[in-house]
C-alpha cells in the first residue's frame, strides 16, 4: 500500500536523478574505454581522432600493433586463462569438500576453523602475496640446503601464483557452496538410503545435482576473480606474466589504445558469460 501512494514531484525527480547518476558512475568509464578502443590516435584518451580498427587488427607498423598481432599480450591472456582454470578447479573441489565438512560433521573447534577460513578475505592482497612468497621461498631454501632438492614450484612462477590465488578464492567458493548445502533437505538422501542406494549413488544423483547451481556459480566467480587479480599475482609472478601484470607494465611504459581493446574484449567475454549463466538458470528453473 505504501508503494502505491502518490509521491511528490521532487521525490520522483530525485529518484530518477539518483538512478541516472548511479548508473552513469558505474558504466560511463566502461563506455569511454570501449569507445576509445577505436580511436585513431596513439593514446587511449580524448580527443577523438576518428574511427579505426588498427588497435585490434593492425600489425604493419610497430607503433600501431593491434591486439591480435601482439603476441606478448595474447600470451598473457592465455596465461591468465590457464591460471584461472587451475584456481577454479582447485577452489570448487576443495570448496565442496569444505562445505560438507562444515555442514555434515561435528567436531571440536569447528566454529573457530570456520571463522579462520575467512581470514584470507580480510588480508590485503599485497600482504598475502608477500607472506606466501616468503614462506614458500624459506621452504625451498631449506630443502635445497638440507637435501639438495630444488623445489621450483615454490619459486616465483605460475604454480606459486595458482597457490596464492587459491588461498583466498577457495574461501569464497566454500561460502557459496555451503550456503546452498545448508538449505538441502537431508530426508531426500535418507529416502534413497532406505531404498538401497549407495553413498556414491546418492551423492551423484541427488546431492550434486542440487548443488549444481552453486557449483557453477562458484566456478564462474573463482575464474573471474583469478583472471582479474593483480595484487597477489604481482608478488608471486615469474617470467610468464598474466594479463593484469602485463597491462600494468604497459601502463608504466606508456599506454596505447591496445589496452582499451583488451578491456573491451574482456567486457564482452564477461557479458557473454553472465548472459549464458542467466539463460542456464532460467532453463533449469523451467525444467524443475
N, C-alpha and C positions, 0 to 999 in steps of 0.2 A: 504493500500500500504506500509506503514512503517513497519508493521509486517512482510511483505513478503520480505523485503530487507535482503540480506545476512549479517550476523553478524560475527565479527572476532572470532577466536578460543578462545581468552582469555575471551571474554564476554560470549560465550556459556558455557565454562568451569566454570566460576564464578557463572553463573546462576544455573548450576547443583549442584555445591558445596553448594551454599546457600540453595537450596531446601533440600538437604540431611541433612545439619546441622540443619535446622529449624525443620524438622520432627523428627530427632534424639533427639533433645532437647525436643520435645513435647511428643514423645511416648516411648523413651528409659527408663525413670523412671517407666512408667507403665508396660513395658515388664519385667523389673527386678523384680518388685513387684509380677507379675504374676508367673514368673519362680520360685522364691524362696518361693512361697506358697507350693511347692512340695519338698523343700529341707529337707533332713533327718538330721536336726540339730536343736538344741533348740533355735536358734537365727534367726531372719529374714533378714540375710545379708550374703554376701560371707564369706568364700569359700563354694563351692558346695560339699555336703557330700553324695549325692546320691538321688534317687527318692523315695518318699513316699507319701501316702495318709493319713497319720496319722493326719495331721493338718486339714483335712476335716472330716474324719470318725473315728479317734482314740478316745478311751474313757476308755481303760483299765487302763492306768497309769495317775496319776494326772498331771504329767508334760508333758503328750502327749495328753491331751484332745483336740479333734478336734472341729471344728466349730459346727457340727451337734450334738455334745454331750455337748456343752457348753450352758446350759440353760440360764445363765445370758446374754450371747451375743445374743442368739436368741430372748430373751425377749426384749433386747434393739432395735433390728431390728424391731420387731413388734411395739414397742412404737413409733419409728420413722415413721413407716408406718401410724399409727393412727393419729399422729400429722400432718403429711404431707397431709393426706386425708382431715382433717378438715380445714387446712390452704388453701388447693386447692379449696375446696368448697366455703369457705367464700371469697377468693380472686376473683374467677371467678364471683360469684354472685354480689359482691359489685363493682368489676371492670366493669362489664357490665352496671350496673346502673350508675356508674361514666361516662362511655363513652357516654351514652345517655344524661346525664346531661351536659357534656361539648359540645357535637356536636349538640344537638337538642334544647337547651334552651338558652335564652339570659337573663342575669340578671347583675346587678351592681356588680363589683368585681370578675367576672368570671375569668379574666386573672390572677388576684392575687391568687385566690384559685387554679387555675391550676398550677401555679408555686409553691405554698405552698405544693401541693401534692407531689412534687419531693424532698422535704426536707429530708424524711427518707432515701433516696438513698445516700445522701452525708454525713450522720451522721455515724460515726464508730459504728459497731455493739455492742461493749462493752459499749459505752456511751448510746446507745439506750436502751440496756438491763438494765443498772443501773437506767436510768431515769424512765423506765416503772416500775421497781421493787420498787423504792422509791415512785412513785406516787400511785401505787396500794396498797402498804403497808400503806401509810398515810390514804387512804380512808378506808381501812379495820380497822385500829386502831380507826379512827374517828367513824365509825359505831358501833364498839364494845363499845367505851366509852359512846356514846350518847344514843344508843338504845339497847345495849346488843346483837347486831347481829354479828355472826361470819361468815364473807364472805370468805369461804375457797378458792373460785376460784380466789381471789385476793392475796392469799398467794403463795409462790413459789411452783410450780407444773405444771402439763401438761396444764391446762386451761390458765395459765399465759404464758406458752411457746407458745401456739397457738396464743394468742393475740399479743405477742411480735413479732413473725414471720409475722403474718398477717399485722402488722402496716407498714411494708415496702414492702412486696411481693405484696400487693394489688396495689401499685403504678406501678409495672412492668406489672401486668395484665391489669390495666387500660390503660397504654400506648399501649400495644399490641392490645387490642380490639378497642381503639379509632382510631388507625392507619387504621384498616380495615373499621370501620364505616365511616371514613372520605371519603373513595372512593365509598361509596354506592350511587347509583342513586335513589334519592327520588321519581323520577317520577314513579317508579315501585309501590311504596306504593300509590301514588296518583291515579294511574290507578285502583288499587284494591279497593280503597275507592269509586271511581266513579262507580264501578261495584257492590257496595253494601256490600263489606266485612267489618266486624267489626274490631276494633282496635286490639283485641286479635288475630283474624284470620290472619291479616296482619303480626303481629309480629311473629306468629308461623309458617306461611307458606312462608313468603318472607324474612323478616329481619334476623331472627335467622338462617335459612339455609345459608344465605350469610355470616353471621358471624361465621359459624361453624369452618372453619379453624383457625380463630383467637381464638375461644373459646378452641379448642383442644390444640393449641399451648400454650396459656397462662396457661392452666391446667397442661400441661407437665412441663413447666418452673417453675410454682409455686410448683409443687410436688418435683422436683429435688432440687430447691433452699431451700425448707424447710427441705428436707431429709439431705442435706449436711451442713446445718447451724450449726455453733459452737459458735461464739462469743456471740450472743444474747441469745442462748439457755443456755449457761453455767451460765449466770447471773440469769436466771429465773427458772431453773430446781429444782425439789424437790427430792423425794426419787426414783422416776421412771426415770432412765437415758435413754435418746435417744442414738442412736448408736454413734454419734460423741463424746458425753461426755464420754460414756463407753470406747471408743477407746483411748481417751485422758488419762483416768485414768489407763488403761492397759499399755500405753506407759510409764507413770511415775513409775509404779511398776516394769516394766521390760517386754519388748516386746517379743513376740513369733511369729512364723510364722502363728499363727491363725489370726493375724491382716492382714497378706498378703492374707490369704484365704478369709477373709471378703472383702478386697479390690477387689480381683479378682471376687468375686460374684457380687459386685456392678458394676464393669466394664461390666460384661456380661449382667446384667439386664439393664444397661443404653444403651448398644449397641442394645439389643433386642428392647427396647422402641424406640430408634431412627430409626431403620430399619422398625419397624411397622408403625411409623408416616410417613416415606418416602413412604412406599408402599401405605398407605392410601391416601396420597396426589396424587400419580400417578393414583390411581383408581378414585379419584374424578375428576382429570383433564380429564381422558379418558371419563368418563360418561357425563361431561359437554361439 
